Amino acid sequence: MALLFDFQCSEGHTTESLRSSDTKSIVCPSCGKTAKKIVSPIRVHIDPINGSSWKASRKWAKHREQRIQQERKENS
């Protein structure tokens, strides 16, 4: 099964490539030198819509409190 890995050569070119997990190096497509597998940082994007951030939780709590107050007002 091929996975996406980052490879970097001695010239500093970084390339993504689908390879098996046991692949340690590839030929750099930019300069032709050997590019070794590197560990690159992952990018994380927290979506405030799905509740995976503190802002979303605060927004939900505020909206819920407003609904409760509105329901109490309507029932009085």
N, C-alpha and C positions, 0 to 999 in steps of 0.2 A: 504494500500500500504506500503510495507516494504522499508525502507531507510537504508543506511549504516551509523552507528554511532560508535564512539569510546567509550569504557568503560574502567575504571581503578579501580582496587581494592586497598585495604589498603597496600598490599604487593608491589605495584608498577607495577603489570602486566597490560599491555594495550592490549585490544582486540578489533577488529572490528567485528561488528555483524549487520546483517540485522534485523531490528526491526521496529515496528510502532513508530511514532513520540511521542506518549504519554508514551512510556517505559522509566522509570527513572533508573532502575537498573536490572542487570542480575547476574547469578552465574558465577564467574570467572572459565574458563575452566582449568586454571593452578593450582589453589589452592583451589577452592571451596568456597571462601569467596564472599561476595557481592561486585560487581563492579558497580560503579555509572557512569552515562553518563557524559562525559567530552566534552568540546569544544576544538577541536584540530585545530592547524593552517593549512591552506590550502597550498598546494604546487602549485606554479605557474611557468610554463615554457614558456618563450616567444620564439617563433620560428622566427628566423631572415628571413626565407624564405617567410613567408606570410605577411611581412610588419608591424608586430606589435612591432617593436623596432626602436629606432633611428638609429641604424646601418644599418638596411634594407633601411630606407628612404634615408640615405646618399649614400648608394650603388646604389640605384635606380636613384638618381639625378645625380650621377657621370656617370653612364652608359648612361643615357639619354643625358647628355651633350656631351659625346663622339660620340653618334649616330648623334646628330645634327651637330657636327663639321665634321664628315665623310660625311654626306649628302651635306653640304655646299661645301666641297672640290670636291665632285663628280659633283656637279652642276656648278662649276666655269669653 
